[in-house]
């Protein structure tokens, strides 16, 4: 899944090359498609639990939440 970042970065670097516009559009689109394919195939390889955990960590909504702590029976009054 980390390798998908290479294709994501390439999407922003490709327009800086001295290439015809049509080639830039095709290369950028191909890079985005490859990024998604590599990301989801990586998710299949690592398994559902690890992939879900990684996906939740990448969600900006979850960045500043405090982790939930489990209460023991001794903590309950």
ZAMARGU-4260 file (C-alpha; in steps of 0.2 Angstrom, whole numbers, plus 5000, padded with zeros to 4 digits):
<rodrens>
0) 5000/5000/5000 | 5015/5012/5003 | 5020/5009/4985 | 5004/5018/4979 | 5012/5034/4985
5) 5025/5033/4971 | 5011/5033/4958 | 5002/5047/4968 | 5018/5058/4968 | 5020/5054/4950
10) 5003/5062/4946 | 5010/5079/4952 | 5027/5077/4944 | 5022/5072/4927 | 5015/5089/4922
15) 5032/5097/4925 | 5040/5086/4911 | 5042/5094/4894 | 5030/5082/4885 | 5015/5085/4874
20) 4999/5089/4883 | 4990/5073/4877 | 5005/5063/4884 | 5004/5072/4901 | 4985/5068/4902
25) 4987/5050/4898 | 5002/5048/4910 | 4993/5056/4924 | 4977/5047/4922 | 4987/5030/4921
30) 4996/5035/4936 | 4980/5038/4946 | 4973/5021/4940 | 4989/5012/4945 | 4989/5020/4962
35) 4971/5014/4966 | 4975/4996/4959 | 4991/4995/4969 | 4983/5002/4985 | 4968/4990/4985
40) 4979/4975/4980 | 4990/4979/4994 | 4974/4979/5005 | 4970/4962/4999 | 4987/4955/5003
45) 4989/4962/5021 | 4971/4956/5026 | 4955/4965/5031 | 4960/4969/5049 | 4976/4977/5046
50) 4969/4986/5030 | 4954/4993/5040 | 4966/4999/5054 | 4978/5008/5041 | 4963/5016/5032
55) 4956/5023/5049 | 4973/5030/5053 | 4973/5039/5036 | 4956/5047/5039 | 4958/5065/5044
60) 4942/5064/5056 | 4952/5051/5067 | 4968/5061/5068 | 4964/5070/5084 | 4953/5058/5093
65) 4959/5050/5109 | 4960/5031/5109 | 4947/5022/5118 | 4952/5013/5134 | 4945/4997/5140
70) 4937/4997/5157 | 4941/4983/5169 | 4927/4976/5180 | 4937/4983/5195 | 4935/5001/5188
75) 4916/5000/5188 | 4909/5006/5205
</rodrens>
